[in-house]
Amino acid sequence: MARRYYDYAAFLKDLKILADKIEGPFDALVPIARGGLCMAHLLGEYWNIRKVCALNAVGYDDTRRLESIEIFNIPDLAGARRALIVDDIADSGRTLAEVRRRLQVRYPDIAFFTATLFYKPEVSCIEPDWWVQKADAWIDFFWSEDLKRAF
């Protein structure tokens, strides 16, 4: 499988492109940990959104896709009307689709939208509402690699 390193400079450029595409406003940002955490932090600062409520979803063991997706730490989104779910990539799309489905069941009165930096249209079961790049390789994000490479 081809791999691509995605550095911080490319991330900042793409996140600004993504932010400009997204049609807000939103009451809450819901990053999927861990891939969506850096994105949601910067977007929360950029848009001055304080309600940044992460949840956890585990669908991979390193690069191996797991049979099922474990979702836990679903946040309290009471009072929100529009929420943006963010993740780094819609690879198979299973995680993003399942998170949105679970949140919509728990909070039927909230309009949920999705945004990713990368999208694999050939294999993803969901197209994010907003995305920046098509992915044709495994992406090694700086937040996963840089601290390991520093020493």
Residue, then its C-alpha position, 0 to 999 in steps of 0.5 A: m500500500a502506498r503511503r503519504y506523509y502529511d505535514y503541518a504546513a499542508f494541514l494548515k493550508d487544507l484546513k483553511i480551505l475546508a473552513d472556507k468551504i463549510e457553511g456554518p454557523f455551528d453550535a458544536l464541533v464533534p471531533i472523532a478522536r483521535g483524527g479529528l482532534c487537531m482539526a476541531h481545536l483549530l476550527g473552534e478557535y477560528w470560529n470561536i466555538r467553545k462547545v468542542c466535544a470529542l467522542n472516541a471511535v476505533g475502527y482500525d488497529d494501525t492500518r488494519r481495518l477492524e470488523s466492527i467500530e467501537i464508539f464511546n464517550i458520546p458527548d452531551l450536546a443538549g441545546a445544540r441545533r447544528a453540529l459539525i462532526v470532523d475527522d481526518i479522513a473518510d477512508s471506508g467511511r464506516t466510522l464517520a457514517e456510524v458516528r453520525r447515525r449514533l449521534q442522530v439517534r441520540y439527538p434527533d433534533i440536531a442537524f449533523f454535518t460532516a467534514t474531513l480533510f481527505y475522502k476516498p470516493e472509490v471506497s467510502c460508504i459516505e461522502p462528507d458534506w465538506w472535504v478537501q482532497k481525494a486520497d489514493a494512499w494511506i496518509d501518515f498524518f504529522w500528529s501520528e508521526d512527528l513526535k516519533r521522528a523527533f528522537 
